[in-house]
Amino acid sequence: PFAHAIDRVKGVTWVRNPTTPSQGYGIPLPKKVGDSLAFYPDFLIWKSGVCWAVDTTGRHLLDAKVRGKLFALEAPKLALVVRGSVDLGSGSREGKDGWSLVLPRPNLPPLVEPSDDLDALVAVMFGS
């Protein structure tokens, strides 16, 4: 579903990022997460000269990814996309409907942008 949503955005170029270290784009992590020292996001997306590294993830993996892989960079911009609404402050998963965009903020907790619709969520991400 996410690939179809970004296909509908004008002016976007994207690739599915391989998870194989010799083929994919890995972002070095400040500390080891699991058995990896690099984060291989699912998608690399370019729009208006800005590169996004986006990982689509399940809600059951969200807390670990927020702690270990979501950090503020100038380039590429990092984002997590998860099905359902989430509240990172309470640690609860509020519902299975809709989508949530999780964005890092320097020296602040991540920002969660909920949306009922995946196309609207992608529009928020690209500011369109």
C-alpha positions as CSV (number, residue, x, y, z in Angstrom):
1,P,0.0,0.0,0.0
2,F,2.8,2.5,0.8
3,A,4.5,2.1,-2.6
4,H,1.2,2.8,-4.3
5,A,0.6,5.9,-2.2
6,I,4.0,7.4,-3.1
7,D,3.4,6.5,-6.7
8,R,0.4,8.9,-6.7
9,V,2.5,11.9,-5.5
10,K,3.7,14.1,-8.4
11,G,7.4,14.8,-8.5
12,V,8.5,11.9,-6.4
13,T,11.3,9.4,-7.3
14,W,11.7,6.3,-5.1
15,V,13.3,3.0,-4.8
16,R,12.7,-0.1,-2.7
17,N,15.9,-0.4,-0.6
18,P,17.4,-3.9,-0.5
19,T,18.3,-5.1,3.0
20,T,21.5,-6.8,1.8
21,P,24.5,-4.8,3.0
22,S,26.3,-5.2,-0.4
23,Q,23.3,-3.9,-2.3
24,G,21.2,-1.7,0.0
25,Y,21.7,1.8,1.4
26,G,22.6,1.4,5.1
27,I,22.5,4.3,7.6
28,P,25.2,3.8,10.3
29,L,23.7,3.5,13.7
30,P,25.3,5.2,16.8
31,K,25.1,1.9,18.6
32,K,24.4,-1.7,17.8
33,V,20.7,-2.6,17.4
34,G,20.1,-6.3,17.6
35,D,22.9,-7.7,15.5
36,S,23.3,-4.7,13.2
37,L,25.3,-1.5,13.1
38,A,23.3,-0.2,10.2
39,F,19.7,0.7,9.4
40,Y,18.3,-0.4,6.0
41,P,15.1,1.6,5.5
42,D,12.4,0.0,3.3
43,F,12.2,3.0,0.9
44,L,14.4,5.8,-0.3
45,I,12.3,8.7,-1.6
46,W,13.3,12.0,-3.3
47,K,11.1,15.0,-3.7
48,S,12.1,18.6,-4.3
49,G,15.8,17.9,-3.6
50,V,15.0,16.2,-0.3
51,C,15.8,12.5,0.4
52,W,13.7,10.5,2.8
53,A,14.6,7.2,4.3
54,V,11.2,5.6,5.3
55,D,10.7,2.3,7.1
56,T,7.2,0.8,7.1
57,T,6.9,-1.2,10.3
58,G,4.5,-3.2,12.4
59,R,3.2,-1.7,15.6
60,H,4.8,-4.6,17.5
61,L,8.3,-3.5,16.3
62,L,7.7,0.3,16.7
63,D,9.1,0.9,20.2
64,A,12.4,-0.9,19.3
65,K,12.7,1.0,16.1
66,V,12.0,4.4,17.7
67,R,14.6,3.7,20.4
68,G,17.3,2.4,18.1
69,K,16.8,3.6,14.5
70,L,14.8,6.9,14.6
71,F,17.1,9.8,15.0
72,A,17.2,13.3,13.5
73,L,19.5,13.7,10.5
74,E,19.6,16.5,8.0
75,A,19.9,14.0,5.1
76,P,18.3,11.7,4.6
77,K,15.3,12.6,6.6
78,L,14.1,9.5,8.6
79,A,10.5,8.5,9.1
80,L,8.6,5.4,10.2
81,V,5.2,4.6,8.8
82,V,2.9,2.2,10.8
83,R,-0.6,1.0,10.3
84,G,-2.9,2.1,13.0
85,S,-2.8,5.0,15.5
86,V,-0.1,5.1,18.1
87,D,0.7,7.0,21.3
88,L,4.4,6.8,22.0
89,G,4.0,8.8,25.2
90,S,1.9,6.2,26.9
91,G,3.3,3.2,24.9
92,S,-0.2,2.3,23.8
93,R,-1.4,1.3,20.4
94,E,-4.7,3.2,20.2
95,G,-6.3,1.5,17.2
96,K,-5.8,-0.6,14.1
97,D,-7.5,1.9,11.8
98,G,-5.7,4.5,9.9
99,W,-1.9,5.2,9.7
100,S,0.7,7.0,11.8
101,L,3.8,8.8,10.6
102,V,6.6,8.9,13.2
103,L,9.2,11.6,12.7
104,P,12.3,12.3,14.8
105,R,12.9,15.7,16.4
106,P,16.3,16.8,17.8
107,N,16.3,16.7,21.6
108,L,12.6,16.0,21.7
109,P,10.4,12.9,21.7
110,P,9.3,11.8,18.2
111,L,6.4,13.5,16.6
112,V,3.4,11.2,15.7
113,E,1.2,12.4,12.8
114,P,-1.9,10.2,12.7
115,S,-4.1,10.0,9.5
116,D,-7.2,8.1,8.5
117,D,-5.9,7.8,5.0
118,L,-2.5,6.7,3.7
119,D,-2.5,9.2,0.8
120,A,-3.2,12.0,3.3
121,L,-0.3,10.8,5.5
122,V,2.1,10.8,2.5
123,A,0.9,14.4,1.7
124,V,1.8,15.4,5.3
125,M,5.2,13.9,4.9
126,F,6.0,15.8,1.7
127,G,4.2,19.0,2.7
128,S,1.8,18.8,-0.2
